[in-house]
Structure formats: structure tokens, C-alpha cells
Amino acid sequence: MKEQYEDFSKKRLMNNIEKKFNTTIIGSLAAFEDAFGFLWGHGLPYSELNDEQKEYRKLWKKTRISLLDAGHSNLRACQSEASQYSVRWNRYVTKFSINQDNQGE
């Protein structure tokens, strides 16, 4: 039973790590697109871009792929490192105590 709980805990941790890495990576890319996307016509079809925007879009795609690859590589390294540990989730437990009034109520 203890081993199953540790396996469950480790899988839960790995899933949470992956979600947080992915949120960070995608959120960072979105921030760049919001701030600088006008340079490569972010949201426009390729056919509507001018020559300068096409060049920036090529550069952005290359950079974006590089960032995603690095992020995924670091995620896998982090998961690999975490797999070397024993993990036990110390989930929150709330205990309520009921105090009864002994005055006949």
C-alpha cells in the first residue's frame, strides 16, 4: 500500500511539473507574440505579409522551435532527476473537532 501511494505521489508530482513547465513556456511565447508579433504579422495569413514580415516570421518560427525544444529538454531532465527520489504527497488534511456544550442544549 505504501509503495502504491509513493508511485501515485510521484506520478502526481511529474504531471504537475509538466503542466507548470508547459504553462511557463507557452505563456512566455505568447507574451513575445503579443509584444512583438506585429513584426511578423502575427495572426495574419502568410499571403498577406510583406517581405519584411515574412523574414521576421521565418526568424520567429526558428526561435520559437528552439525555445520549445530547450523547454521540453529541460522538462525531461527535471523529470528524470525527480524520478531518482522517493516521493510522498503530504496532502492537506483538515480535521474538525466538535465540542458539545454540556449545558443541556
SULCOR-V739667 format. One record per backbone hydrogen bond with DSSP energy under -1.0 kcal/mol. CO is the residue of the C=O (numbers start at 1). NH is the residue of the N-H. Records with the same first field share a line. If there is no record, write none. Layout:
# SULCOR-V739667
CO=NH, NH
This chain:
# SULCOR-V739667
1=5
2=6
3=7
4=8
5=9
6=10
7=11
8=12
9=13
10=14
11=15
12=16
13=17
14=18
15=19
16=20
17=21
18=22
19=23
20=24
21=25
22=26
23=27
24=28
25=29
26=30
27=31
28=32
29=33
30=34
31=35
32=36
33=37
36=39
37=42
41=44
45=48
46=49
50=54
51=55
52=56
53=57
54=58
55=59
56=60
57=61
58=62
59=63
60=64
61=65
62=66
63=67
64=68
65=69
66=70
67=71
68=72
69=73
70=74
71=75
72=76
73=77
74=78
75=79
76=80
77=81
78=82
79=83
81=84
82=85
89=91
